[in-house]
């Protein structure tokens, strides 16, 4: 079964494809199907993910899954949250993972409370008007490091230190990270929901 992923983020596509493998589902990035980006006007992950999934389903006629994820920093009242992808642009940097990390570390200089959570909300719809979207949320709590550590992953992985491992997500092998990350948690719950309700 083909399922359109309402994203063109190659890191997300690779992670989710591996996580969805047990269902024999092939994820197709929306860009491959000429789906335009959806507006994301909302302040919660679930509303934005639902909007993206419905947009992808409407343009392709396929079932769609969307992920809205972000970093919620305690010291910033949960921000950047839904604005995570554009975080660096608030501080004069171009959009991008490396600049997001740079901006975050600059803003956290001297901040004692470094607790943060990476949050992933996955929403899947069978059609654009699906009245019962599947919703799965994953949350990985950690601490923001003083400097990037590790070469793996993407996004904030090099600065997200996970106490259970004593390492950042970027230092962990992909299979270990996927098993414990916010996206991994959400994907496992989504697989459970899909098996229960769709297959």
C-alpha positions in Angstrom: 0.0 0.0 0.0 1.2 3.5 -0.9 0.8 6.2 1.7 1.7 9.7 0.9 3.9 11.5 3.5 2.9 15.1 3.8 6.5 16.2 3.9 9.5 16.6 1.7 12.0 16.2 4.6 14.3 13.4 3.6 15.3 12.7 7.2 11.7 12.3 8.2 11.0 10.1 5.2 13.9 7.8 5.9 13.0 7.4 9.6 9.3 6.9 9.0 9.9 4.5 6.1 12.0 2.3 8.4 9.4 2.5 11.2 6.5 1.7 9.0 8.2 -1.3 7.3 6.3 -3.9 9.4 3.1 -2.8 7.8 4.4 -3.3 4.2 3.5 0.3 3.5 5.6 2.4 1.1 5.8 6.0 2.0 5.9 8.5 -0.9 7.0 12.0 -0.3 4.4 14.5 -1.3 6.8 16.3 -3.6 7.1 13.2 -5.8 3.4 13.6 -6.4 3.4 17.3 -7.0 1.5 18.1 -3.8 1.9 21.7 -2.8 2.9 22.6 0.8 0.0 23.1 3.1 -0.5 26.2 5.2 0.3 25.6 8.9 -1.5 28.5 10.6 -2.2 26.7 13.9 -0.4 26.8 17.3 -0.7 23.1 18.1 1.1 20.1 16.5 -2.1 18.1 16.0 -4.0 20.8 14.1 -1.0 21.4 11.7 -0.5 17.7 11.1 -4.2 17.2 10.4 -4.1 20.1 7.9 -1.1 18.7 6.1 -2.5 15.1 6.0 -5.8 16.4 4.6 -4.0 18.5 2.0 -1.9 15.6 0.8 -4.9 13.3 0.6 -6.9 15.9 -1.3 -4.2 16.3 -4.0 -3.4 12.6 -4.5 -6.5 10.6 -3.7 -4.3 8.4 -1.4 -4.4 7.9 2.3 -1.9 10.3 3.9 0.2 10.6 7.0 1.6 13.8 8.3 4.1 14.6 11.1 4.2 17.9 12.9 7.1 17.9 15.3 9.2 20.3 17.2 11.3 21.2 20.2 9.5 22.4 23.4 12.0 24.1 25.7 10.9 24.5 29.3 12.8 27.8 29.9 11.0 29.3 26.8 7.5 28.3 27.9 7.4 25.4 25.5 8.7 27.4 22.5 9.8 27.1 19.7 7.1 24.4 19.4 5.3 24.6 16.1 7.7 27.2 14.9 10.7 24.9 15.3 11.5 24.5 11.6 11.8 28.3 11.2 13.4 29.0 14.6 16.7 30.3 13.2 14.9 32.9 11.0 13.7 34.8 14.1 17.4 35.6 14.8 18.5 36.6 11.3 19.7 33.2 10.1 18.5 31.3 7.0 16.1 28.4 7.6 17.9 25.1 8.3 18.9 22.5 10.9 22.4 23.8 11.5 21.2 27.4 11.9 18.4 26.2 14.3 21.0 24.5 16.5 23.2 27.6 16.4 20.3 30.0 17.3 19.1 27.7 20.1 22.5 27.5 21.7 23.0 31.2 21.5 19.6 31.9 23.1 20.3 29.3 25.8 23.7 30.8 26.8 23.6 31.2 30.5 20.2 29.5 31.0 20.3 27.0 33.8 17.1 25.1 33.1 18.0 23.2 30.0 15.1 20.6 30.1 13.4 20.2 26.8 11.2 17.7 24.9 11.1 16.7 21.3 7.5 16.1 20.4 6.1 14.3 17.3 2.4 14.2 16.4 1.5 11.9 13.6 -1.9 12.1 11.9 -3.2 9.7 9.3 -6.3 10.0 7.1 -7.9 7.7 4.6 -9.4 10.5 2.6 -9.5 14.3 2.8 -12.8 14.2 4.7 -12.0 11.3 7.0 -14.0 12.0 10.1 -11.8 9.7 12.3 -8.2 10.6 11.7 -5.7 8.5 13.5 -3.6 10.5 16.0 -0.4 9.4 17.7 1.9 11.4 19.9 5.5 10.7 21.0 7.6 12.7 23.4 11.3 12.4 24.2 12.5 14.4 27.2 16.1 15.4 27.5 18.4 18.3 28.2 20.0 20.8 25.7 23.7 20.4 25.7 26.1 23.3 25.6 27.5 22.3 22.2 26.6 19.8 19.4 27.8 16.3 20.0 27.6 13.4 17.5 27.3 13.0 13.8 24.0 11.1 13.3 20.4 12.1 13.0 19.1 15.5 12.0 17.4 18.6 13.4 18.2 19.0 17.1 19.6 15.5 17.6 23.2 16.8 18.2 22.1 18.9 21.2 19.3 16.7 22.7 21.0 14.7 25.5 19.0 11.7 26.7 19.7 10.8 30.3 18.8 7.0 29.8 21.7 6.7 27.4 24.0 9.5 28.6 24.3 10.6 25.0 22.7 12.8 22.5 20.4 11.4 19.9 23.1 12.2 17.3 25.5 9.8 19.1 23.1 6.8 19.0 22.9 4.2 16.2 19.8 4.9 14.0 18.0 1.8 15.2 18.5 2.8 18.9 17.4 6.3 18.2 14.4 5.2 16.2 13.3 2.9 19.1 13.4 5.8 21.6 12.8 9.0 19.8 9.7 11.1 19.8 9.0 10.1 16.2 9.7 6.4 17.0 7.2 6.5 19.8 4.6 8.2 17.6 5.2 5.8 14.7 4.8 2.7 16.9 1.5 4.0 18.2 0.4 4.9 14.7 1.2 1.3 13.5 -0.9 0.0 16.4 -3.8 2.2 15.4 -3.5 1.4 11.7 -3.5 -2.4 12.4 -6.5 -2.0 14.7 -8.6 0.3 12.5 -7.4 0.2 8.9 -5.9 -3.3 8.2 
